[in-house]
Amino acid sequence: MKTTNYFDTSVMARRPDIKIEWIEQVLNNPIRTVTQINGRIRHWALVAQVGKYLRVVTESDGETVHNAFFDRRFKP
């Protein structure tokens, strides 16, 4: 999995509870995908193990992970 420097140094340090396999799960099977104005892509999926929706933000290539967090406001 490709990641940005921001993801490696900031996101994973602040959110150690998010597992890499959950991020890969979201990228492989999103229930919703939205392209932001800046070209980055948001992907959402339910992580059944914790009962929460994980949002994974990738660069415009759709592969390089920039951010990941549990999205409390997401409505399926």
PDB file of N, CA, C and O in Angstrom:
ATOM      1  N   MET A   1       0.843  -1.172   0.000  1.00  0.00           N
ATOM      2  CA  MET A   1       0.000   0.000   0.000  1.00  0.00           C
ATOM      3  C   MET A   1       0.892   1.240   0.000  1.00  0.00           C
ATOM      4  O   MET A   1       1.798   1.366   0.823  1.00  0.00           O
ATOM      5  N   LYS A   2       0.623   2.147  -0.930  1.00  0.00           N
ATOM      6  CA  LYS A   2       1.369   3.393  -1.004  1.00  0.00           C
ATOM      7  C   LYS A   2       0.747   4.407  -0.042  1.00  0.00           C
ATOM      8  O   LYS A   2      -0.472   4.456   0.124  1.00  0.00           O
ATOM      9  N   THR A   3       1.602   5.213   0.585  1.00  0.00           N
ATOM     10  CA  THR A   3       1.124   6.216   1.528  1.00  0.00           C
ATOM     11  C   THR A   3       1.904   7.518   1.348  1.00  0.00           C
ATOM     12  O   THR A   3       3.015   7.534   0.817  1.00  0.00           O
ATOM     13  N   THR A   4       1.285   8.611   1.808  1.00  0.00           N
ATOM     14  CA  THR A   4       1.974   9.898   1.798  1.00  0.00           C
ATOM     15  C   THR A   4       2.820  10.021   3.065  1.00  0.00           C
ATOM     16  O   THR A   4       2.628   9.279   4.028  1.00  0.00           O
ATOM     17  N   ASN A   5       3.740  10.951   3.049  1.00  0.00           N
ATOM     18  CA  ASN A   5       4.553  11.220   4.233  1.00  0.00           C
ATOM     19  C   ASN A   5       3.667  11.666   5.393  1.00  0.00           C
ATOM     20  O   ASN A   5       3.898  11.275   6.537  1.00  0.00           O
ATOM     21  N   TYR A   6       2.659  12.478   5.104  1.00  0.00           N
ATOM     22  CA  TYR A   6       1.716  12.926   6.129  1.00  0.00           C
ATOM     23  C   TYR A   6       1.054  11.730   6.814  1.00  0.00           C
ATOM     24  O   TYR A   6       0.958  11.692   8.041  1.00  0.00           O
ATOM     25  N   PHE A   7       0.606  10.770   6.037  1.00  0.00           N
ATOM     26  CA  PHE A   7      -0.030   9.585   6.603  1.00  0.00           C
ATOM     27  C   PHE A   7       0.938   8.833   7.509  1.00  0.00           C
ATOM     28  O   PHE A   7       0.590   8.456   8.628  1.00  0.00           O
ATOM     29  N   ASP A   8       2.142   8.622   7.022  1.00  0.00           N
ATOM     30  CA  ASP A   8       3.138   7.858   7.783  1.00  0.00           C
ATOM     31  C   ASP A   8       3.530   8.534   9.094  1.00  0.00           C
ATOM     32  O   ASP A   8       3.663   7.872  10.123  1.00  0.00           O
ATOM     33  N   THR A   9       3.715   9.852   9.056  1.00  0.00           N
ATOM     34  CA  THR A   9       4.249  10.543  10.226  1.00  0.00           C
ATOM     35  C   THR A   9       3.188  11.092  11.163  1.00  0.00           C
ATOM     36  O   THR A   9       3.436  11.210  12.363  1.00  0.00           O
ATOM     37  N   SER A  10       2.023  11.428  10.654  1.00  0.00           N
ATOM     38  CA  SER A  10       1.020  12.076  11.488  1.00  0.00           C
ATOM     39  C   SER A  10      -0.195  11.200  11.769  1.00  0.00           C
ATOM     40  O   SER A  10      -0.571  11.008  12.926  1.00  0.00           O
ATOM     41  N   VAL A  11      -0.797  10.677  10.734  1.00  0.00           N
ATOM     42  CA  VAL A  11      -2.054   9.944  10.897  1.00  0.00           C
ATOM     43  C   VAL A  11      -1.871   8.691  11.739  1.00  0.00           C
ATOM     44  O   VAL A  11      -2.606   8.492  12.706  1.00  0.00           O
ATOM     45  N   MET A  12      -0.938   7.866  11.404  1.00  0.00           N
ATOM     46  CA  MET A  12      -0.761   6.613  12.135  1.00  0.00           C
ATOM     47  C   MET A  12      -0.273   6.856  13.563  1.00  0.00           C
ATOM     48  O   MET A  12      -0.537   6.044  14.450  1.00  0.00           O
ATOM     49  N   ALA A  13       0.430   7.953  13.794  1.00  0.00           N
ATOM     50  CA  ALA A  13       0.865   8.277  15.157  1.00  0.00           C
ATOM     51  C   ALA A  13      -0.330   8.673  16.022  1.00  0.00           C
ATOM     52  O   ALA A  13      -0.373   8.338  17.206  1.00  0.00           O
ATOM     53  N   ARG A  14      -1.299   9.384  15.441  1.00  0.00           N
ATOM     54  CA  ARG A  14      -2.472   9.839  16.185  1.00  0.00           C
ATOM     55  C   ARG A  14      -3.572   8.792  16.271  1.00  0.00           C
ATOM     56  O   ARG A  14      -4.415   8.846  17.166  1.00  0.00           O
ATOM     57  N   ARG A  15      -3.567   7.834  15.340  1.00  0.00           N
ATOM     58  CA  ARG A  15      -4.648   6.843  15.280  1.00  0.00           C
ATOM     59  C   ARG A  15      -4.109   5.412  15.201  1.00  0.00           C
ATOM     60  O   ARG A  15      -4.340   4.713  14.214  1.00  0.00           O
ATOM     61  N   PRO A  16      -3.403   4.986  16.224  1.00  0.00           N
ATOM     62  CA  PRO A  16      -2.815   3.638  16.184  1.00  0.00           C
ATOM     63  C   PRO A  16      -3.854   2.519  16.230  1.00  0.00           C
ATOM     64  O   PRO A  16      -3.531   1.361  15.967  1.00  0.00           O
ATOM     65  N   ASP A  17      -5.106   2.864  16.567  1.00  0.00           N
ATOM     66  CA  ASP A  17      -6.166   1.861  16.622  1.00  0.00           C
ATOM     67  C   ASP A  17      -6.664   1.445  15.241  1.00  0.00           C
ATOM     68  O   ASP A  17      -7.358   0.435  15.117  1.00  0.00           O
ATOM     69  N   ILE A  18      -6.323   2.203  14.205  1.00  0.00           N
ATOM     70  CA  ILE A  18      -6.738   1.860  12.839  1.00  0.00           C
ATOM     71  C   ILE A  18      -5.736   0.877  12.252  1.00  0.00           C
ATOM     72  O   ILE A  18      -4.537   1.150  12.193  1.00  0.00           O
ATOM     73  N   LYS A  19      -6.241  -0.258  11.823  1.00  0.00           N
ATOM     74  CA  LYS A  19      -5.380  -1.303  11.277  1.00  0.00           C
ATOM     75  C   LYS A  19      -5.234  -1.159   9.763  1.00  0.00           C
ATOM     76  O   LYS A  19      -6.173  -0.774   9.066  1.00  0.00           O
ATOM     77  N   ILE A  20      -4.054  -1.472   9.280  1.00  0.00           N
ATOM     78  CA  ILE A  20      -3.766  -1.377   7.837  1.00  0.00           C
ATOM     79  C   ILE A  20      -4.724  -2.253   7.035  1.00  0.00           C
ATOM     80  O   ILE A  20      -5.149  -1.862   5.948  1.00  0.00           O
ATOM     81  N   GLU A  21      -5.070  -3.429   7.552  1.00  0.00           N
ATOM     82  CA  GLU A  21      -5.980  -4.314   6.806  1.00  0.00           C
ATOM     83  C   GLU A  21      -7.371  -3.696   6.668  1.00  0.00           C
ATOM     84  O   GLU A  21      -8.067  -3.970   5.691  1.00  0.00           O
ATOM     85  N   TRP A  22      -7.787  -2.868   7.628  1.00  0.00           N
ATOM     86  CA  TRP A  22      -9.068  -2.178   7.498  1.00  0.00           C
ATOM     87  C   TRP A  22      -9.006  -1.133   6.388  1.00  0.00           C
ATOM     88  O   TRP A  22      -9.965  -0.964   5.635  1.00  0.00           O
ATOM     89  N   ILE A  23      -7.892  -0.440   6.290  1.00  0.00           N
ATOM     90  CA  ILE A  23      -7.723   0.547   5.218  1.00  0.00           C
ATOM     91  C   ILE A  23      -7.779  -0.150   3.862  1.00  0.00           C
ATOM     92  O   ILE A  23      -8.447   0.323   2.942  1.00  0.00           O
ATOM     93  N   GLU A  24      -7.085  -1.262   3.745  1.00  0.00           N
ATOM     94  CA  GLU A  24      -7.107  -2.024   2.493  1.00  0.00           C
ATOM     95  C   GLU A  24      -8.509  -2.530   2.177  1.00  0.00           C
ATOM     96  O   GLU A  24      -8.917  -2.546   1.015  1.00  0.00           O
ATOM     97  N   GLN A  25      -9.248  -2.941   3.203  1.00  0.00           N
ATOM     98  CA  GLN A  25     -10.626  -3.401   3.023  1.00  0.00           C
ATOM     99  C   GLN A  25     -11.498  -2.288   2.442  1.00  0.00           C
ATOM    100  O   GLN A  25     -12.293  -2.522   1.531  1.00  0.00           O
ATOM    101  N   VAL A  26     -11.340  -1.078   2.977  1.00  0.00           N
ATOM    102  CA  VAL A  26     -12.114   0.066   2.490  1.00  0.00           C
ATOM    103  C   VAL A  26     -11.768   0.359   1.032  1.00  0.00           C
ATOM    104  O   VAL A  26     -12.659   0.598   0.217  1.00  0.00           O
ATOM    105  N   LEU A  27     -10.485   0.342   0.704  1.00  0.00           N
ATOM    106  CA  LEU A  27     -10.073   0.637  -0.676  1.00  0.00           C
ATOM    107  C   LEU A  27     -10.549  -0.438  -1.656  1.00  0.00           C
ATOM    108  O   LEU A  27     -10.861  -0.128  -2.806  1.00  0.00           O
ATOM    109  N   ASN A  28     -10.606  -1.681  -1.220  1.00  0.00           N
ATOM    110  CA  ASN A  28     -11.028  -2.776  -2.099  1.00  0.00           C
ATOM    111  C   ASN A  28     -12.537  -2.888  -2.239  1.00  0.00           C
ATOM    112  O   ASN A  28     -13.027  -3.358  -3.266  1.00  0.00           O
ATOM    113  N   ASN A  29     -13.289  -2.460  -1.216  1.00  0.00           N
ATOM    114  CA  ASN A  29     -14.749  -2.620  -1.228  1.00  0.00           C
ATOM    115  C   ASN A  29     -15.468  -1.423  -0.613  1.00  0.00           C
ATOM    116  O   ASN A  29     -16.179  -1.583   0.379  1.00  0.00           O
ATOM    117  N   PRO A  30     -15.302  -0.229  -1.176  1.00  0.00           N
ATOM    118  CA  PRO A  30     -15.985   0.929  -0.594  1.00  0.00           C
ATOM    119  C   PRO A  30     -17.488   0.862  -0.853  1.00  0.00           C
ATOM    120  O   PRO A  30     -17.931   0.358  -1.886  1.00  0.00           O
ATOM    121  N   ILE A  31     -18.267   1.379   0.102  1.00  0.00           N
ATOM    122  CA  ILE A  31     -19.708   1.467  -0.143  1.00  0.00           C
ATOM    123  C   ILE A  31     -20.052   2.816  -0.765  1.00  0.00           C
ATOM    124  O   ILE A  31     -21.125   2.978  -1.347  1.00  0.00           O
ATOM    125  N   ARG A  32     -19.137   3.789  -0.642  1.00  0.00           N
ATOM    126  CA  ARG A  32     -19.312   5.085  -1.298  1.00  0.00           C
ATOM    127  C   ARG A  32     -17.944   5.665  -1.600  1.00  0.00           C
ATOM    128  O   ARG A  32     -16.994   5.489  -0.837  1.00  0.00           O
ATOM    129  N   THR A  33     -17.857   6.361  -2.728  1.00  0.00           N
ATOM    130  CA  THR A  33     -16.625   7.032  -3.140  1.00  0.00           C
ATOM    131  C   THR A  33     -17.003   8.407  -3.665  1.00  0.00           C
ATOM    132  O   THR A  33     -17.928   8.542  -4.466  1.00  0.00           O
ATOM    133  N   VAL A  34     -16.282   9.430  -3.209  1.00  0.00           N
ATOM    134  CA  VAL A  34     -16.541  10.813  -3.624  1.00  0.00           C
ATOM    135  C   VAL A  34     -15.213  11.477  -3.932  1.00  0.00           C
ATOM    136  O   VAL A  34     -14.256  11.350  -3.168  1.00  0.00           O
ATOM    137  N   THR A  35     -15.153  12.193  -5.061  1.00  0.00           N
ATOM    138  CA  THR A  35     -13.957  12.961  -5.414  1.00  0.00           C
ATOM    139  C   THR A  35     -14.097  14.373  -4.880  1.00  0.00           C
ATOM    140  O   THR A  35     -15.095  15.046  -5.135  1.00  0.00           O
ATOM    141  N   GLN A  36     -13.101  14.817  -4.142  1.00  0.00           N
ATOM    142  CA  GLN A  36     -13.082  16.166  -3.584  1.00  0.00           C
ATOM    143  C   GLN A  36     -12.690  17.169  -4.662  1.00  0.00           C
ATOM    144  O   GLN A  36     -12.197  16.788  -5.724  1.00  0.00           O
ATOM    145  N   ILE A  37     -12.906  18.431  -4.389  1.00  0.00           N
ATOM    146  CA  ILE A  37     -12.559  19.499  -5.330  1.00  0.00           C
ATOM    147  C   ILE A  37     -11.064  19.485  -5.646  1.00  0.00           C
ATOM    148  O   ILE A  37     -10.666  19.774  -6.775  1.00  0.00           O
ATOM    149  N   ASN A  38     -10.234  19.149  -4.652  1.00  0.00           N
ATOM    150  CA  ASN A  38      -8.782  19.150  -4.856  1.00  0.00           C
ATOM    151  C   ASN A  38      -8.279  17.880  -5.552  1.00  0.00           C
ATOM    152  O   ASN A  38      -7.074  17.722  -5.745  1.00  0.00           O
ATOM    153  N   GLY A  39      -9.184  16.981  -5.929  1.00  0.00           N
ATOM    154  CA  GLY A  39      -8.812  15.770  -6.661  1.00  0.00           C
ATOM    155  C   GLY A  39      -8.632  14.537  -5.791  1.00  0.00           C
ATOM    156  O   GLY A  39      -8.628  13.415  -6.297  1.00  0.00           O
ATOM    157  N   ARG A  40      -8.482  14.736  -4.486  1.00  0.00           N
ATOM    158  CA  ARG A  40      -8.370  13.565  -3.608  1.00  0.00           C
ATOM    159  C   ARG A  40      -9.699  12.815  -3.597  1.00  0.00           C
ATOM    160  O   ARG A  40     -10.750  13.383  -3.894  1.00  0.00           O
ATOM    161  N   ILE A  41      -9.636  11.543  -3.254  1.00  0.00           N
ATOM    162  CA  ILE A  41     -10.819  10.689  -3.299  1.00  0.00           C
ATOM    163  C   ILE A  41     -11.106  10.142  -1.911  1.00  0.00           C
ATOM    164  O   ILE A  41     -10.222   9.610  -1.241  1.00  0.00           O
ATOM    165  N   ARG A  42     -12.366  10.282  -1.489  1.00  0.00           N
ATOM    166  CA  ARG A  42     -12.821   9.731  -0.211  1.00  0.00           C
ATOM    167  C   ARG A  42     -13.471   8.374  -0.467  1.00  0.00           C
ATOM    168  O   ARG A  42     -14.252   8.215  -1.405  1.00  0.00           O
ATOM    169  N   HIS A  43     -13.141   7.409   0.369  1.00  0.00           N
ATOM    170  CA  HIS A  43     -13.712   6.065   0.287  1.00  0.00           C
ATOM    171  C   HIS A  43     -14.247   5.712   1.676  1.00  0.00           C
ATOM    172  O   HIS A  43     -13.576   5.966   2.677  1.00  0.00           O
ATOM    173  N   TRP A  44     -15.449   5.127   1.748  1.00  0.00           N
ATOM    174  CA  TRP A  44     -16.024   4.714   3.029  1.00  0.00           C
ATOM    175  C   TRP A  44     -16.404   3.242   2.983  1.00  0.00           C
ATOM    176  O   TRP A  44     -16.777   2.706   1.940  1.00  0.00           O
ATOM    177  N   ALA A  45     -16.300   2.605   4.143  1.00  0.00           N
ATOM    178  CA  ALA A  45     -16.818   1.248   4.319  1.00  0.00           C
ATOM    179  C   ALA A  45     -16.977   0.996   5.814  1.00  0.00           C
ATOM    180  O   ALA A  45     -16.314   1.617   6.645  1.00  0.00           O
ATOM    181  N   LEU A  46     -17.869   0.072   6.130  1.00  0.00           N
ATOM    182  CA  LEU A  46     -18.079  -0.318   7.521  1.00  0.00           C
ATOM    183  C   LEU A  46     -16.997  -1.295   7.941  1.00  0.00           C
ATOM    184  O   LEU A  46     -16.708  -2.262   7.237  1.00  0.00           O
ATOM    185  N   VAL A  47     -16.405  -1.034   9.089  1.00  0.00           N
ATOM    186  CA  VAL A  47     -15.462  -1.981   9.683  1.00  0.00           C
ATOM    187  C   VAL A  47     -16.274  -2.754  10.718  1.00  0.00           C
ATOM    188  O   VAL A  47     -16.534  -2.256  11.814  1.00  0.00           O
ATOM    189  N   ALA A  48     -16.667  -3.967  10.364  1.00  0.00           N
ATOM    190  CA  ALA A  48     -17.572  -4.759  11.199  1.00  0.00           C
ATOM    191  C   ALA A  48     -17.001  -5.040  12.586  1.00  0.00           C
ATOM    192  O   ALA A  48     -17.752  -5.106  13.560  1.00  0.00           O
ATOM    193  N   GLN A  49     -15.703  -5.203  12.686  1.00  0.00           N
ATOM    194  CA  GLN A  49     -15.075  -5.527  13.968  1.00  0.00           C
ATOM    195  C   GLN A  49     -15.324  -4.456  15.033  1.00  0.00           C
ATOM    196  O   GLN A  49     -15.375  -4.761  16.224  1.00  0.00           O
ATOM    197  N   VAL A  50     -15.479  -3.207  14.601  1.00  0.00           N
ATOM    198  CA  VAL A  50     -15.700  -2.124  15.552  1.00  0.00           C
ATOM    199  C   VAL A  50     -17.059  -1.449  15.375  1.00  0.00           C
ATOM    200  O   VAL A  50     -17.436  -0.601  16.183  1.00  0.00           O
ATOM    201  N   GLY A  51     -17.795  -1.815  14.330  1.00  0.00           N
ATOM    202  CA  GLY A  51     -19.115  -1.252  14.091  1.00  0.00           C
ATOM    203  C   GLY A  51     -19.107   0.215  13.716  1.00  0.00           C
ATOM    204  O   GLY A  51     -20.057   0.938  14.015  1.00  0.00           O
ATOM    205  N   LYS A  52     -18.033   0.666  13.059  1.00  0.00           N
ATOM    206  CA  LYS A  52     -17.906   2.063  12.654  1.00  0.00           C
ATOM    207  C   LYS A  52     -17.529   2.152  11.183  1.00  0.00           C
ATOM    208  O   LYS A  52     -16.978   1.215  10.606  1.00  0.00           O
ATOM    209  N   TYR A  53     -17.843   3.318  10.583  1.00  0.00           N
ATOM    210  CA  TYR A  53     -17.468   3.565   9.202  1.00  0.00           C
ATOM    211  C   TYR A  53     -16.102   4.239   9.156  1.00  0.00           C
ATOM    212  O   TYR A  53     -15.861   5.243   9.825  1.00  0.00           O
ATOM    213  N   LEU A  54     -15.222   3.666   8.356  1.00  0.00           N
ATOM    214  CA  LEU A  54     -13.881   4.204   8.181  1.00  0.00           C
ATOM    215  C   LEU A  54     -13.825   4.980   6.877  1.00  0.00           C
ATOM    216  O   LEU A  54     -14.205   4.467   5.824  1.00  0.00           O
ATOM    217  N   ARG A  55     -13.343   6.235   6.951  1.00  0.00           N
ATOM    218  CA  ARG A  55     -13.127   7.023   5.739  1.00  0.00           C
ATOM    219  C   ARG A  55     -11.634   6.978   5.439  1.00  0.00           C
ATOM    220  O   ARG A  55     -10.805   7.254   6.305  1.00  0.00           O
ATOM    221  N   VAL A  56     -11.309   6.628   4.209  1.00  0.00           N
ATOM    222  CA  VAL A  56      -9.925   6.617   3.752  1.00  0.00           C
ATOM    223  C   VAL A  56      -9.832   7.619   2.608  1.00  0.00           C
ATOM    224  O   VAL A  56     -10.577   7.527   1.633  1.00  0.00           O
ATOM    225  N   VAL A  57      -8.926   8.564   2.727  1.00  0.00           N
ATOM    226  CA  VAL A  57      -8.724   9.580   1.698  1.00  0.00           C
ATOM    227  C   VAL A  57      -7.447   9.243   0.949  1.00  0.00           C
ATOM    228  O   VAL A  57      -6.380   9.086   1.543  1.00  0.00           O
ATOM    229  N   THR A  58      -7.579   9.134  -0.377  1.00  0.00           N
ATOM    230  CA  THR A  58      -6.411   8.849  -1.209  1.00  0.00           C
ATOM    231  C   THR A  58      -6.098  10.052  -2.083  1.00  0.00           C
ATOM    232  O   THR A  58      -6.928  10.938  -2.282  1.00  0.00           O
ATOM    233  N   GLU A  59      -4.885  10.055  -2.593  1.00  0.00           N
ATOM    234  CA  GLU A  59      -4.531  11.050  -3.613  1.00  0.00           C
ATOM    235  C   GLU A  59      -5.364  10.747  -4.860  1.00  0.00           C
ATOM    236  O   GLU A  59      -6.090   9.754  -4.897  1.00  0.00           O
ATOM    237  N   SER A  60      -5.263  11.589  -5.863  1.00  0.00           N
ATOM    238  CA  SER A  60      -6.096  11.449  -7.061  1.00  0.00           C
ATOM    239  C   SER A  60      -5.860  10.147  -7.819  1.00  0.00           C
ATOM    240  O   SER A  60      -6.677   9.766  -8.656  1.00  0.00           O
ATOM    241  N   ASP A  61      -4.751   9.458  -7.535  1.00  0.00           N
ATOM    242  CA  ASP A  61      -4.506   8.176  -8.198  1.00  0.00           C
ATOM    243  C   ASP A  61      -5.393   7.056  -7.647  1.00  0.00           C
ATOM    244  O   ASP A  61      -5.455   5.971  -8.224  1.00  0.00           O
ATOM    245  N   GLY A  62      -6.077   7.320  -6.534  1.00  0.00           N
ATOM    246  CA  GLY A  62      -6.961   6.329  -5.941  1.00  0.00           C
ATOM    247  C   GLY A  62      -6.244   5.224  -5.188  1.00  0.00           C
ATOM    248  O   GLY A  62      -6.886   4.284  -4.719  1.00  0.00           O
ATOM    249  N   GLU A  63      -4.929   5.316  -5.062  1.00  0.00           N
ATOM    250  CA  GLU A  63      -4.141   4.266  -4.421  1.00  0.00           C
ATOM    251  C   GLU A  63      -3.311   4.765  -3.237  1.00  0.00           C
ATOM    252  O   GLU A  63      -3.171   4.059  -2.238  1.00  0.00           O
ATOM    253  N   THR A  64      -2.769   5.962  -3.343  1.00  0.00           N
ATOM    254  CA  THR A  64      -1.873   6.490  -2.319  1.00  0.00           C
ATOM    255  C   THR A  64      -2.691   7.055  -1.164  1.00  0.00           C
ATOM    256  O   THR A  64      -3.404   8.044  -1.333  1.00  0.00           O
ATOM    257  N   VAL A  65      -2.592   6.434   0.005  1.00  0.00           N
ATOM    258  CA  VAL A  65      -3.392   6.814   1.167  1.00  0.00           C
ATOM    259  C   VAL A  65      -2.814   8.065   1.816  1.00  0.00           C
ATOM    260  O   VAL A  65      -1.623   8.131   2.123  1.00  0.00           O
ATOM    261  N   HIS A  66      -3.686   9.062   2.021  1.00  0.00           N
ATOM    262  CA  HIS A  66      -3.299  10.326   2.629  1.00  0.00           C
ATOM    263  C   HIS A  66      -3.848  10.462   4.055  1.00  0.00           C
ATOM    264  O   HIS A  66      -3.193  11.045   4.918  1.00  0.00           O
ATOM    265  N   ASN A  67      -5.047   9.925   4.301  1.00  0.00           N
ATOM    266  CA  ASN A  67      -5.665  10.065   5.610  1.00  0.00           C
ATOM    267  C   ASN A  67      -6.624   8.901   5.838  1.00  0.00           C
ATOM    268  O   ASN A  67      -7.100   8.285   4.885  1.00  0.00           O
ATOM    269  N   ALA A  68      -6.902   8.605   7.098  1.00  0.00           N
ATOM    270  CA  ALA A  68      -7.870   7.575   7.464  1.00  0.00           C
ATOM    271  C   ALA A  68      -8.378   7.862   8.863  1.00  0.00           C
ATOM    272  O   ALA A  68      -7.600   8.143   9.774  1.00  0.00           O
ATOM    273  N   PHE A  69      -9.697   7.787   9.026  1.00  0.00           N
ATOM    274  CA  PHE A  69     -10.288   8.019  10.345  1.00  0.00           C
ATOM    275  C   PHE A  69     -11.707   7.463  10.371  1.00  0.00           C
ATOM    276  O   PHE A  69     -12.343   7.296   9.331  1.00  0.00           O
ATOM    277  N   PHE A  70     -12.192   7.180  11.585  1.00  0.00           N
ATOM    278  CA  PHE A  70     -13.569   6.748  11.739  1.00  0.00           C
ATOM    279  C   PHE A  70     -14.453   7.975  11.617  1.00  0.00           C
ATOM    280  O   PHE A  70     -14.282   8.950  12.349  1.00  0.00           O
ATOM    281  N   ASP A  71     -15.399   7.920  10.687  1.00  0.00           N
ATOM    282  CA  ASP A  71     -16.241   9.056  10.339  1.00  0.00           C
ATOM    283  C   ASP A  71     -17.573   8.955  11.083  1.00  0.00           C
ATOM    284  O   ASP A  71     -18.472   8.229  10.658  1.00  0.00           O
ATOM    285  N   ARG A  72     -17.696   9.678  12.184  1.00  0.00           N
ATOM    286  CA  ARG A  72     -18.905   9.607  13.013  1.00  0.00           C
ATOM    287  C   ARG A  72     -20.120  10.219  12.332  1.00  0.00           C
ATOM    288  O   ARG A  72     -21.249   9.895  12.700  1.00  0.00           O
ATOM    289  N   ARG A  73     -19.921  11.095  11.350  1.00  0.00           N
ATOM    290  CA  ARG A  73     -21.043  11.747  10.687  1.00  0.00           C
ATOM    291  C   ARG A  73     -21.515  11.036   9.423  1.00  0.00           C
ATOM    292  O   ARG A  73     -22.507  11.453   8.825  1.00  0.00           O
ATOM    293  N   PHE A  74     -20.827   9.969   9.000  1.00  0.00           N
ATOM    294  CA  PHE A  74     -21.193   9.291   7.758  1.00  0.00           C
ATOM    295  C   PHE A  74     -22.535   8.595   7.902  1.00  0.00           C
ATOM    296  O   PHE A  74     -22.788   7.899   8.885  1.00  0.00           O
ATOM    297  N   LYS A  75     -23.392   8.792   6.906  1.00  0.00           N
ATOM    298  CA  LYS A  75     -24.701   8.133   6.852  1.00  0.00           C
ATOM    299  C   LYS A  75     -24.747   7.285   5.582  1.00  0.00           C
ATOM    300  O   LYS A  75     -24.649   7.817   4.476  1.00  0.00           O
ATOM    301  N   PRO A  76     -24.896   5.966   5.738  1.00  0.00           N
ATOM    302  CA  PRO A  76     -24.904   5.089   4.544  1.00  0.00           C
ATOM    303  C   PRO A  76     -26.133   5.287   3.666  1.00  0.00           C
ATOM    304  O   PRO A  76     -26.272   4.623   2.639  1.00  0.00           O
TER     305      PRO A  76
END
